């Protein structure tokens, strides 16, 4: 009788563990989106109009490190830059502003603000911006892509299908980026995000 109770307990624990694993960080992409990403091989960036308002951080340098590290990871995944007709658009949310109050801590939305031609684009995007970025007026999201709450010292990376303007994959990491060795920590953080790349 004790043996049967132990077997039932073991089966229950295994099932609970399997359920928890199915809800993990790798579950933010649908099968259809994963199939699309597997077929794609070029990318470019949607410029991010947001700048870091905290004077303790060098906005240009932080974005330069982020873009450089994303480029290294995309290259490792077999992607090449194509600014005229990329398969995938990359949109970066770098959250380094001091969180003063919840009202200032906007979540990461699944849409994209309209950009006009001639908008100032930081030098870190110089060679990597989608030529027709200003034609992207709205972005939708695949069903498994969720809005995220603001989290200071974090980065969120969206991969967007250029043809449909739909976010296929959203990546972020759980830990906070440290301040002592900021550039190294940013690289490590972005590398960690790409461990979940489909």
C-alpha positions, 0 to 999 in steps of 0.5 A, spaced: 500 500 500 505 504 501 508 502 495 502 505 491 502 511 494 509 513 493 508 511 485 502 516 485 506 521 488 511 520 483 507 520 477 503 527 480 510 530 481 512 528 474 506 531 471 507 537 475 514 538 473 512 537 466 506 542 466 511 547 469 516 546 464 511 547 458 510 554 461 517 556 461 521 562 458 521 558 451 514 558 450 513 565 447 513 563 440 507 559 436 509 554 431 507 558 425 512 564 428 518 559 429 517 556 422 517 563 419 523 564 423 527 558 421 526 560 413 528 567 414 535 569 413 536 577 413 534 582 418 534 590 419 533 595 425 527 599 426 530 605 430 528 606 437 526 613 438 527 612 445 533 615 449 535 613 456 534 619 460 538 617 466 544 622 466 548 616 469 548 612 463 551 614 456 545 613 451 549 612 445 554 607 448 549 603 451 545 602 444 552 601 441 553 595 445 546 592 444 546 593 437 553 590 436 551 584 441 545 583 437 549 583 430 554 578 433 548 573 435 544 574 429 550 572 425 551 566 429 544 564 427 545 565 420 542 572 419 545 577 414 543 585 414 539 587 408 536 594 409 532 594 403 528 588 403 529 584 410 525 578 412 525 580 419 525 587 423 529 588 430 526 593 435 530 594 441 527 596 448 532 598 452 530 600 459 535 604 463 531 610 466 530 611 473 524 608 475 521 614 479 514 612 479 509 607 477 506 612 472 513 613 469 514 605 468 510 604 461 510 597 459 513 594 453 507 594 448 506 590 442 506 596 437 510 601 434 510 609 434 509 612 427 516 615 425 516 620 420 522 621 414 528 625 417 527 623 424 533 623 428 536 616 428 542 615 433 549 613 430 549 606 433 543 605 427 547 608 422 548 602 417 543 597 420 536 601 419 531 599 415 530 604 409 523 604 409 522 604 417 517 610 416 512 606 413 511 602 419 505 605 422 502 599 427 505 592 429 501 587 431 503 581 435 503 573 435 498 570 440 504 568 445 507 575 445 505 578 451 506 585 454 511 586 459 511 590 465 517 596 465 523 593 469 529 597 470 536 595 467 533 590 462 532 589 455 527 587 450 528 585 443 522 584 438 523 580 432 518 582 427 516 580 420 517 585 415 511 583 410 506 582 416 508 587 421 507 582 426 512 580 432 514 573 431 518 573 437 520 577 444 526 576 448 528 578 455 532 575 461 530 575 468 536 578 471 537 585 472 543 588 468 549 590 473 552 597 473 559 596 475 561 592 469 556 595 465 558 593 457 560 586 459 553 585 463 549 588 457 553 583 452 552 577 457 544 579 458 543 580 450 547 573 449 542 570 455 536 572 451 539 569 444 539 562 448 532 562 447 532 564 440 528 559 436 
